[in-house]
């Protein structure tokens, strides 16, 4: 009996093996492709990450800003105007035998109405102290408050500049294309200028001295700024002298300004300021700048700016100023700003 059962079982097994199989083929899962995750790059500070497949570090940051301005003729004949701005900055860095190689692109869009205006705000290459491209000059630096006027016309130029830095000291020279500056009637606007700067920090004092020469107008300007940590805030002072109207400074022949940025709390900063102008140019629009400062009157301005840190990366700013010009009507203006950084 047992032998018979074994033989029957073996025959059944051989028969099954010889029969065709009609079941569906087994599903074989594909091997997942290797994924290269973004790596943090901490060699150049926070916010950088490696571009996948490269040794280049990239940082993306920017801000969103909403502003409402008030004052005479802010938009045509209207005494107020609102606008929104969006700005994104891309900064790429990599190591070379000459030090970090940096590339910066800043894209900005100003929305004053339904038709927004997009611009290339900055784009430059920087290596070993040499910078070339579209970037803001030293004249774009100013006091921390808003009402001061320490530069004229456009401070964004196609330039080439060398800046040496060592510890708390820097010094540099630049050549700037002055397409958006001052030029006399009958002349073209494609001028160029040369500039130099020195600045740094000594203890609780920071300083900067710059001088620039407009080669086409054969006029120049020099400016000095000083910041000192005093009490609960920072005292800022500045002075400018121009030999004549030029693309770097044409608001007045000379001016002095002072402010005190008082840190009231961790969130509040209040900055009162005052500025005096010798031989003041009251109308800088539509080519109204005179060929010299001779015969112009003086002017003075006072103002106050309030900054409030609402939460991390979100702050509000409000400012108002009053300007009094010899033999002209006084002007009061200001703005409110809400800005979110990222």
KEKE-3310 file (N, C-alpha, C; in steps of 0.2 Angstrom, whole numbers, plus 5000, padded with zeros to 4 digits):
npx = (5004:5009:5020:5013:5006:5017:5022:5011:5010:5022:5020:5010:5017:5026:5018:5012:5023:5026:5016:5009:5011:4999:4998:4999:5014:5027:5028:5041:5049:5056:5073:5076:5081:5096:5096:5102:5103:5100:5114:5119:5129:5140:5151:5152:5143:5126:5112:5117:5118:5124:5124:5117:5128:5139:5152:5149:5142:5125:5115:5098:5089:5078:5065:5049:5039:5028:5023:5017:5016:5016:5014:5018:5013:5016:5011:5009:4998:4993:4993:4997:5003:5004:5014:5021:5034:5045:5059:5072:5087:5101:5115:5130:5144:5161:5176:5192:5210:5212:5205:5187:5176:5163:5147:5133:5116:5103:5086:5072:5056:5045:5029:5019:5007:4994:5002:5017:5034:5049:5066:5084:5092:5105:5120:5134:5152:5164:5180:5194:5195:5192:5179:5166:5153:5136:5132:5129:5137:5149:5142:5129:5128:5122:5115:5106:5093:5079:5076:5088:5099:5111:5117:5116:5105:5107:5114:5117:5128:5136:5151:5169:5179:5191:5193:5202:5203:5206:5205:5198:5198:5196:5199:5198:5196:5187:5179:5166:5152:5142:5128:5115:5116:5120:5121:5126:5116:5114:5124:5129:5123:5132:5143:5158:5165:5177:5182:5186:5188:5189:5188:5182:5183:5185:5187:5171:5168:5163:5168:5169:5176:5174:5177:5173:5175:5168:5171:5166:5159:5168:5169:5168:5165:5166:5163:5160:5157:5152:5150:5145:5144:5134:5127:5110:5110:5115:5125:5125:5134:5137:5145:5145:5154:5153:5161:5154:5139:5136:5137:5138:5135:5123:5114:5116:5129:5136:5133:5128:5124:5115:5111:5102:5100:5090:5089:5075:5067:5069:5062:5058:5065:5069:5073:5078:5083:5093:5097:5107:5108:5119:5117:5106:5098:5082:5074:5076:5072:5068:5080:5082:5093:5104:5119:5128:5131:5130:5122:5111:5099:5099:5095:5085:5082:5072:5068:5060:5062:5053:5056:5049:5050:5040:5038:5050:5059:5049:5045:5040:5040:5040:5041:5043:5046:5052:5055:5063:5065:5075:5066:5055:5041:5038:5040:5032:5033:5032:5032:5025:5030:5029:5038:5043:5055:5066)
npy = (4994:5006:5007:5008:5020:5029:5028:5033:5046:5051:5050:5059:5071:5072:5073:5085:5094:5092:5099:5114:5130:5142:5153:5171:5181:5184:5200:5211:5222:5238:5244:5257:5273:5282:5295:5311:5320:5337:5346:5354:5369:5376:5384:5397:5404:5405:5398:5394:5381:5366:5366:5352:5340:5348:5358:5370:5383:5389:5402:5408:5422:5436:5449:5455:5469:5482:5499:5515:5531:5548:5565:5581:5579:5565:5555:5560:5573:5569:5567:5556:5539:5522:5507:5491:5480:5466:5456:5446:5437:5429:5421:5414:5404:5398:5389:5394:5395:5408:5412:5414:5413:5423:5426:5436:5439:5449:5451:5462:5468:5481:5485:5497:5499:5490:5486:5479:5483:5475:5473:5471:5472:5470:5463:5454:5449:5443:5442:5439:5453:5460:5467:5466:5472:5476:5485:5493:5508:5515:5527:5524:5520:5526:5536:5528:5531:5538:5551:5558:5566:5560:5557:5558:5557:5541:5528:5515:5507:5501:5495:5494:5488:5488:5482:5482:5473:5471:5464:5476:5486:5494:5498:5506:5507:5513:5513:5520:5519:5532:5533:5537:5550:5567:5579:5592:5603:5599:5590:5572:5558:5547:5546:5544:5540:5541:5534:5533:5525:5524:5515:5508:5501:5506:5501:5506:5514:5517:5521:5530:5537:5544:5548:5555:5558:5566:5564:5570:5581:5587:5589:5586:5576:5574:5564:5561:5549:5545:5533:5530:5521:5525:5525:5519:5518:5522:5535:5544:5553:5564:5572:5582:5588:5597:5601:5606:5604:5587:5569:5562:5570:5582:5589:5600:5612:5610:5600:5595:5582:5574:5560:5550:5534:5527:5513:5508:5497:5479:5478:5490:5504:5521:5535:5551:5564:5577:5589:5600:5611:5619:5631:5625:5614:5614:5608:5593:5586:5582:5587:5599:5604:5616:5623:5627:5631:5644:5658:5651:5647:5642:5627:5618:5602:5592:5576:5561:5543:5528:5511:5495:5479:5467:5452:5439:5442:5450:5467:5484:5501:5518:5535:5552:5569:5586:5600:5615:5628:5642:5656:5648:5637:5627:5609:5594:5577:5559:5541:5525:5508:5491:5476:5460:5448:5435)
npz = (5000:5004:4995:4983:4985:4985:4972:4964:4969:4964:4950:4948:4951:4941:4930:4932:4931:4918:4912:4903:4910:4915:4923:4927:4924:4936:4945:4944:4954:4949:4951:4962:4957:4960:4972:4973:4987:4993:4999:5014:5014:5023:5023:5019:5027:5034:5026:5013:5001:4992:4975:4967:4961:4960:4966:4970:4980:4984:4987:4991:4993:4999:4998:5001:4999:5004:5002:5006:5001:5006:5002:4992:4976:4973:4964:4949:4950:4962:4980:4986:4985:4982:4982:4978:4980:4974:4978:4973:4977:4971:4976:4972:4976:4976:4979:4975:4969:4971:4981:4987:4973:4968:4962:4959:4957:4956:4956:4953:4955:4953:4958:4954:4948:4939:4928:4930:4934:4929:4934:4932:4945:4951:4946:4946:4946:4958:4964:4973:4978:4967:4958:4945:4935:4936:4949:4966:4970:4982:4986:4988:5001:5017:5031:5044:5046:5036:5030:5026:5013:5004:4993:4975:4960:4951:4960:4955:4945:4930:4933:4937:4950:4963:4979:4994:5008:5025:5040:5051:5041:5025:5008:4992:4974:4960:4944:4935:4925:4920:4916:4920:4926:4930:4917:4906:4896:4879:4879:4879:4889:4892:4902:4912:4928:4941:4957:4974:4990:5008:5023:5039:5055:5072:5088:5095:5085:5068:5052:5036:5021:5006:4989:4973:4955:4942:4926:4914:4917:4924:4938:4955:4971:4988:5002:5020:5033:5049:5063:5079:5094:5106:5122:5123:5109:5092:5086:5071:5059:5045:5031:5016:5002:4986:4971:4961:4952:4949:4944:4955:4967:4968:4975:4983:4987:4998:5013:5029:5041:5054:5065:5078:5081:5092:5102:5108:5113:5112:5100:5095:5087:5087:5077:5076:5065:5058:5045:5036:5022:5011:4998:4990:4979:4973:4964:4957:4946:4929:4922:4928:4936:4940:4931:4940:4957:4961:4968:4973:4987:5005:5014:5026:5035:5045:5053:5057:5060:5063:5067:5068:5074:5070:5070:5068:5053:5048:5047:5051:5045:5048:5042:5043:5037:5037:5026:5024:5013:5007:5003:4997:4997:5011:5013:5018:5020:5019:5022:5024:5028:5025:5027:5022:5025:5018)
capx = (5000:5014:5024:5008:5005:5023:5022:5005:5012:5028:5018:5006:5021:5029:5013:5011:5029:5026:5010:5011:5009:4995:4997:5002:5021:5028:5030:5048:5050:5062:5077:5075:5087:5099:5094:5107:5099:5104:5118:5120:5135:5141:5158:5151:5138:5120:5108:5120:5118:5127:5120:5118:5133:5144:5155:5147:5136:5120:5110:5093:5085:5075:5060:5042:5038:5023:5024:5012:5020:5012:5018:5016:5014:5019:5010:5006:4996:4991:4998:4999:5005:5006:5018:5023:5041:5047:5066:5075:5094:5105:5122:5134:5151:5165:5183:5197:5216:5213:5200:5181:5173:5157:5142:5127:5111:5097:5080:5067:5050:5041:5022:5016:5000:4993:5008:5023:5041:5054:5072:5090:5094:5112:5123:5142:5157:5168:5185:5201:5194:5190:5172:5164:5147:5131:5131:5129:5143:5149:5138:5123:5128:5120:5114:5101:5086:5077:5076:5094:5100:5119:5119:5111:5104:5107:5120:5118:5132:5141:5157:5174:5181:5195:5193:5206:5201:5211:5203:5193:5200:5195:5201:5196:5195:5182:5178:5159:5149:5137:5123:5109:5118:5120:5125:5123:5112:5118:5129:5126:5123:5136:5149:5161:5168:5182:5181:5190:5185:5193:5183:5183:5181:5190:5182:5164:5167:5164:5169:5169:5177:5174:5178:5172:5176:5164:5176:5163:5157:5174:5167:5168:5162:5169:5159:5163:5152:5155:5145:5148:5139:5133:5121:5106:5109:5121:5125:5128:5135:5139:5146:5147:5155:5154:5164:5149:5134:5139:5133:5138:5131:5121:5108:5119:5136:5138:5128:5130:5118:5116:5105:5103:5096:5089:5086:5070:5066:5071:5058:5057:5071:5067:5079:5077:5088:5093:5102:5107:5111:5122:5116:5102:5095:5076:5071:5081:5069:5068:5085:5082:5099:5108:5125:5132:5127:5130:5115:5106:5098:5101:5089:5086:5077:5071:5063:5060:5060:5052:5056:5046:5051:5034:5041:5056:5058:5043:5045:5036:5044:5036:5045:5041:5051:5050:5060:5062:5070:5075:5061:5051:5036:5041:5037:5031:5032:5034:5030:5024:5032:5029:5042:5044:5062:5067)
capy = (5000:5012:5008:5010:5028:5033:5028:5037:5053:5053:5051:5065:5077:5072:5075:5092:5097:5092:5102:5121:5135:5148:5159:5177:5181:5188:5207:5212:5230:5241:5247:5264:5277:5285:5302:5315:5325:5344:5346:5361:5372:5380:5387:5404:5407:5402:5399:5391:5374:5364:5364:5345:5338:5353:5360:5377:5384:5394:5405:5412:5426:5442:5452:5458:5476:5486:5505:5520:5537:5554:5572:5584:5576:5559:5552:5565:5578:5566:5568:5549:5534:5515:5502:5484:5477:5459:5456:5439:5438:5423:5422:5408:5405:5392:5390:5394:5396:5415:5414:5413:5416:5425:5428:5438:5441:5452:5453:5466:5470:5486:5486:5503:5498:5483:5485:5480:5484:5471:5476:5468:5477:5470:5457:5456:5444:5446:5437:5442:5460:5463:5466:5469:5471:5481:5485:5499:5511:5517:5532:5521:5519:5532:5535:5522:5534:5539:5558:5561:5565:5560:5555:5561:5553:5534:5525:5509:5508:5496:5497:5489:5491:5484:5484:5478:5472:5468:5465:5481:5491:5492:5504:5503:5512:5511:5516:5519:5522:5537:5534:5540:5555:5574:5581:5598:5604:5598:5584:5566:5555:5542:5549:5540:5543:5537:5535:5530:5525:5520:5514:5503:5501:5507:5501:5506:5519:5515:5527:5529:5543:5542:5554:5553:5563:5565:5567:5574:5588:5590:5591:5580:5577:5570:5563:5557:5547:5542:5530:5529:5517:5529:5524:5514:5518:5524:5542:5545:5560:5564:5579:5581:5594:5596:5607:5609:5599:5581:5563:5559:5574:5588:5592:5606:5613:5606:5598:5591:5578:5570:5557:5546:5528:5525:5506:5509:5490:5474:5478:5497:5509:5528:5539:5558:5567:5584:5590:5607:5611:5625:5632:5620:5613:5612:5604:5589:5582:5584:5591:5606:5606:5622:5622:5629:5632:5651:5661:5647:5648:5637:5624:5613:5597:5588:5571:5555:5537:5523:5504:5490:5472:5463:5445:5437:5442:5455:5473:5490:5507:5524:5541:5559:5574:5593:5603:5622:5631:5649:5659:5644:5634:5621:5603:5589:5571:5553:5535:5519:5502:5484:5471:5453:5446:5428)
capz = (5000:5005:4989:4978:4986:4983:4965:4962:4970:4960:4944:4948:4951:4935:4926:4933:4929:4911:4909:4903:4916:4912:4928:4926:4926:4942:4944:4947:4955:4946:4956:4962:4954:4966:4972:4977:4991:4993:5005:5017:5013:5029:5022:5018:5032:5034:5020:5007:4999:4986:4969:4966:4956:4959:4972:4970:4985:4981:4992:4988:4998:4996:5002:4999:5002:5003:5004:5005:5001:5006:5001:4986:4969:4974:4958:4945:4955:4968:4986:4989:4981:4985:4977:4980:4977:4976:4976:4974:4976:4970:4977:4971:4979:4975:4981:4969:4971:4972:4986:4984:4967:4969:4957:4962:4953:4960:4951:4957:4951:4956:4956:4955:4946:4936:4924:4935:4930:4932:4932:4934:4950:4952:4943:4946:4948:4963:4966:4976:4979:4961:4956:4939:4933:4938:4957:4969:4972:4989:4987:4990:5008:5020:5038:5045:5045:5029:5026:5023:5006:5004:4986:4970:4954:4952:4963:4952:4939:4927:4936:4939:4956:4967:4986:4998:5015:5030:5047:5051:5037:5018:5004:4985:4969:4955:4937:4935:4919:4922:4911:4923:4930:4928:4911:4904:4890:4873:4880:4880:4896:4893:4905:4916:4934:4945:4964:4979:4997:5013:5029:5044:5062:5077:5094:5094:5080:5061:5047:5029:5017:4999:4984:4966:4950:4936:4921:4908:4920:4927:4944:4960:4977:4994:5008:5026:5037:5056:5067:5086:5098:5112:5126:5120:5102:5088:5083:5065:5056:5038:5028:5009:4998:4979:4968:4956:4950:4945:4944:4962:4971:4965:4979:4986:4986:5004:5018:5035:5043:5060:5068:5083:5081:5099:5103:5114:5116:5107:5094:5093:5086:5085:5074:5074:5061:5055:5039:5033:5015:5008:4991:4989:4973:4976:4959:4954:4941:4922:4920:4931:4940:4936:4929:4946:4964:4962:4968:4977:4994:5009:5016:5031:5035:5051:5052:5062:5057:5068:5065:5073:5072:5072:5072:5064:5046:5047:5051:5049:5046:5046:5043:5041:5037:5035:5023:5023:5008:5007:4998:4994:5001:5015:5011:5022:5016:5022:5020:5029:5024:5028:5023:5024:5022:5018)
cpx = (5004:5018:5019:5007:5011:5023:5017:5007:5017:5025:5014:5011:5025:5025:5012:5017:5029:5020:5012:5008:5005:4995:5001:5010:5022:5030:5036:5048:5056:5066:5076:5081:5090:5097:5099:5103:5104:5108:5119:5127:5136:5148:5157:5145:5131:5116:5110:5119:5121:5123:5122:5123:5138:5147:5154:5141:5132:5116:5105:5089:5082:5070:5054:5041:5032:5024:5018:5016:5015:5017:5016:5018:5018:5017:5006:5005:4993:4996:4999:5000:5007:5010:5020:5030:5042:5054:5068:5083:5097:5112:5126:5141:5154:5172:5187:5204:5217:5208:5193:5179:5166:5153:5136:5122:5105:5092:5075:5062:5046:5034:5019:5008:4999:4999:5014:5029:5046:5061:5078:5093:5102:5114:5131:5146:5162:5173:5191:5200:5192:5183:5170:5157:5142:5130:5131:5135:5143:5144:5131:5122:5126:5118:5108:5094:5085:5077:5082:5095:5108:5121:5114:5111:5105:5114:5121:5122:5135:5148:5162:5178:5186:5195:5197:5203:5205:5208:5197:5194:5199:5197:5200:5196:5190:5182:5170:5157:5143:5132:5117:5111:5117:5124:5122:5120:5116:5123:5125:5127:5128:5143:5153:5165:5173:5181:5185:5187:5190:5188:5185:5180:5186:5186:5175:5163:5168:5164:5170:5171:5177:5174:5177:5173:5172:5168:5173:5162:5163:5173:5167:5165:5165:5164:5162:5157:5155:5149:5148:5142:5139:5127:5117:5105:5115:5120:5128:5128:5138:5140:5148:5149:5156:5156:5159:5144:5137:5135:5133:5134:5130:5115:5110:5126:5139:5132:5131:5123:5120:5110:5107:5098:5096:5086:5081:5069:5069:5068:5057:5064:5068:5073:5077:5083:5087:5098:5101:5111:5113:5121:5112:5098:5088:5072:5076:5078:5069:5073:5085:5088:5102:5115:5130:5128:5127:5123:5110:5105:5100:5094:5090:5081:5078:5067:5064:5058:5059:5052:5054:5047:5045:5035:5047:5054:5052:5044:5041:5041:5040:5041:5042:5046:5049:5056:5058:5067:5069:5070:5057:5046:5040:5037:5037:5030:5034:5031:5029:5026:5031:5033:5043:5050:5062:5074)
cpy = (5006:5013:5010:5018:5032:5034:5033:5045:5055:5054:5057:5071:5077:5075:5083:5096:5097:5096:5110:5125:5141:5154:5165:5177:5185:5195:5208:5220:5232:5244:5254:5268:5281:5292:5306:5321:5332:5344:5353:5363:5377:5384:5394:5407:5403:5403:5396:5383:5372:5363:5357:5344:5342:5354:5368:5378:5390:5396:5409:5416:5432:5445:5454:5464:5479:5493:5510:5527:5543:5560:5575:5580:5570:5554:5557:5571:5575:5566:5562:5544:5527:5511:5496:5482:5470:5459:5449:5440:5431:5424:5415:5409:5398:5394:5390:5395:5404:5417:5413:5417:5417:5428:5430:5441:5443:5454:5456:5468:5475:5487:5492:5503:5491:5481:5485:5481:5480:5473:5471:5473:5476:5463:5458:5449:5447:5440:5441:5450:5463:5462:5470:5467:5477:5480:5492:5502:5513:5523:5530:5520:5526:5531:5530:5525:5535:5546:5561:5561:5566:5558:5558:5556:5545:5532:5518:5510:5502:5499:5492:5492:5486:5487:5479:5478:5468:5469:5470:5487:5489:5499:5501:5509:5509:5516:5515:5522:5526:5538:5538:5546:5562:5575:5587:5598:5603:5593:5578:5563:5550:5544:5543:5543:5539:5539:5531:5530:5522:5520:5509:5504:5502:5507:5501:5511:5516:5521:5525:5536:5541:5549:5552:5559:5562:5568:5571:5581:5591:5593:5585:5581:5572:5570:5559:5555:5544:5539:5529:5526:5521:5527:5518:5514:5520:5531:5541:5552:5559:5571:5577:5588:5593:5602:5610:5603:5593:5575:5560:5563:5581:5592:5599:5606:5609:5605:5594:5588:5575:5566:5553:5540:5525:5518:5507:5502:5486:5475:5485:5501:5516:5532:5546:5560:5574:5585:5598:5607:5618:5626:5626:5620:5610:5607:5600:5585:5586:5589:5598:5608:5611:5620:5623:5630:5639:5654:5657:5648:5642:5633:5620:5608:5594:5582:5566:5549:5532:5516:5500:5483:5468:5456:5444:5438:5447:5461:5479:5496:5512:5530:5547:5564:5581:5597:5610:5625:5638:5651:5654:5641:5628:5615:5598:5582:5565:5547:5530:5513:5496:5479:5465:5450:5438:5426)
cpz = (5000:4998:4984:4979:4984:4975:4962:4963:4965:4953:4943:4948:4944:4930:4926:4931:4921:4908:4908:4908:4913:4917:4925:4928:4932:4941:4947:4947:4952:4952:4956:4960:4960:4966:4976:4981:4992:5000:5008:5016:5018:5028:5022:5022:5031:5027:5013:5007:4993:4981:4967:4960:4955:4966:4973:4975:4982:4987:4989:4994:4995:5001:4998:5003:5000:5006:5002:5006:5002:5005:4994:4980:4969:4968:4954:4950:4961:4974:4989:4984:4984:4980:4981:4977:4979:4973:4978:4972:4976:4971:4976:4973:4978:4977:4975:4973:4973:4977:4983:4978:4968:4963:4960:4956:4957:4955:4956:4952:4956:4954:4958:4953:4943:4932:4928:4930:4933:4929:4935:4939:4951:4948:4942:4948:4953:4964:4968:4976:4973:4959:4950:4937:4935:4946:4959:4971:4980:4991:4989:4998:5011:5027:5038:5044:5037:5026:5024:5016:5005:4998:4981:4964:4956:4955:4960:4946:4936:4929:4936:4945:4959:4974:4990:5005:5019:5037:5047:5046:5030:5014:4997:4981:4964:4949:4936:4928:4921:4917:4913:4927:4927:4921:4909:4897:4884:4873:4881:4887:4897:4896:4909:4922:4937:4952:4968:4986:5002:5019:5033:5050:5067:5084:5092:5089:5073:5057:5040:5026:5010:4995:4977:4961:4944:4930:4915:4911:4923:4934:4949:4966:4982:4999:5014:5030:5044:5060:5074:5090:5105:5116:5123:5113:5098:5085:5076:5062:5049:5036:5020:5006:4991:4976:4963:4955:4946:4947:4951:4967:4968:4969:4982:4985:4992:5009:5024:5038:5050:5062:5074:5083:5088:5099:5109:5117:5111:5100:5091:5092:5083:5083:5072:5070:5060:5050:5037:5026:5013:5001:4988:4982:4974:4971:4956:4948:4934:4920:4922:4935:4936:4935:4935:4952:4965:4963:4972:4984:4998:5011:5022:5032:5042:5049:5057:5059:5063:5064:5070:5070:5075:5074:5068:5057:5044:5051:5048:5050:5044:5047:5040:5041:5034:5032:5022:5019:5008:5001:4994:4999:5005:5012:5017:5019:5021:5019:5026:5025:5028:5024:5027:5021:5022:5015)
residu = (UNK:UNK:UNK:UNK:UNK:UNK:UNK:UNK:UNK:UNK:UNK:UNK:UNK:UNK:UNK:UNK:UNK:UNK:UNK:UNK:UNK:UNK:UNK:UNK:UNK:UNK:UNK:UNK:UNK:UNK:UNK:UNK:UNK:UNK:UNK:UNK:UNK:UNK:UNK:UNK:UNK:UNK:UNK:UNK:UNK:UNK:UNK:UNK:UNK:UNK:UNK:UNK:UNK:UNK:UNK:UNK:UNK:UNK:UNK:UNK:UNK:UNK:UNK:UNK:UNK:UNK:UNK:UNK:UNK:UNK:UNK:UNK:UNK:UNK:UNK:UNK:UNK:UNK:UNK:UNK:UNK:UNK:UNK:UNK:UNK:UNK:UNK:UNK:UNK:UNK:UNK:UNK:UNK:UNK:UNK:UNK:UNK:UNK:UNK:UNK:UNK:UNK:UNK:UNK:UNK:UNK:UNK:UNK:UNK:UNK:UNK:UNK:UNK:UNK:UNK:UNK:UNK:UNK:UNK:UNK:UNK:UNK:UNK:UNK:UNK:UNK:UNK:UNK:UNK:UNK:UNK:UNK:UNK:UNK:UNK:UNK:UNK:UNK:UNK:UNK:UNK:UNK:UNK:UNK:UNK:UNK:UNK:UNK:UNK:UNK:UNK:UNK:UNK:UNK:UNK:UNK:UNK:UNK:UNK:UNK:UNK:UNK:UNK:UNK:UNK:UNK:UNK:UNK:UNK:UNK:UNK:UNK:UNK:UNK:UNK:UNK:UNK:UNK:UNK:UNK:UNK:UNK:UNK:UNK:UNK:UNK:UNK:UNK:UNK:UNK:UNK:UNK:UNK:UNK:UNK:UNK:UNK:UNK:UNK:UNK:UNK:UNK:UNK:UNK:UNK:UNK:UNK:UNK:UNK:UNK:UNK:UNK:UNK:UNK:UNK:UNK:UNK:UNK:UNK:UNK:UNK:UNK:UNK:UNK:UNK:UNK:UNK:UNK:UNK:UNK:UNK:UNK:UNK:UNK:UNK:UNK:UNK:UNK:UNK:UNK:UNK:UNK:UNK:UNK:UNK:UNK:UNK:UNK:UNK:UNK:UNK:UNK:UNK:UNK:UNK:UNK:UNK:UNK:UNK:UNK:UNK:UNK:UNK:UNK:UNK:UNK:UNK:UNK:UNK:UNK:UNK:UNK:UNK:UNK:UNK:UNK:UNK:UNK:UNK:UNK:UNK:UNK:UNK:UNK:UNK:UNK:UNK:UNK:UNK:UNK:UNK:UNK:UNK:UNK:UNK:UNK:UNK:UNK:UNK:UNK:UNK:UNK:UNK:UNK:UNK:UNK:UNK:UNK:UNK:UNK:UNK:UNK:UNK:UNK:UNK:UNK:UNK:UNK:UNK:UNK:UNK:UNK:UNK:UNK:UNK:UNK:UNK:UNK:UNK:UNK:UNK:UNK:UNK:UNK:UNK:UNK:UNK:UNK:UNK:UNK:UNK:UNK)
# end
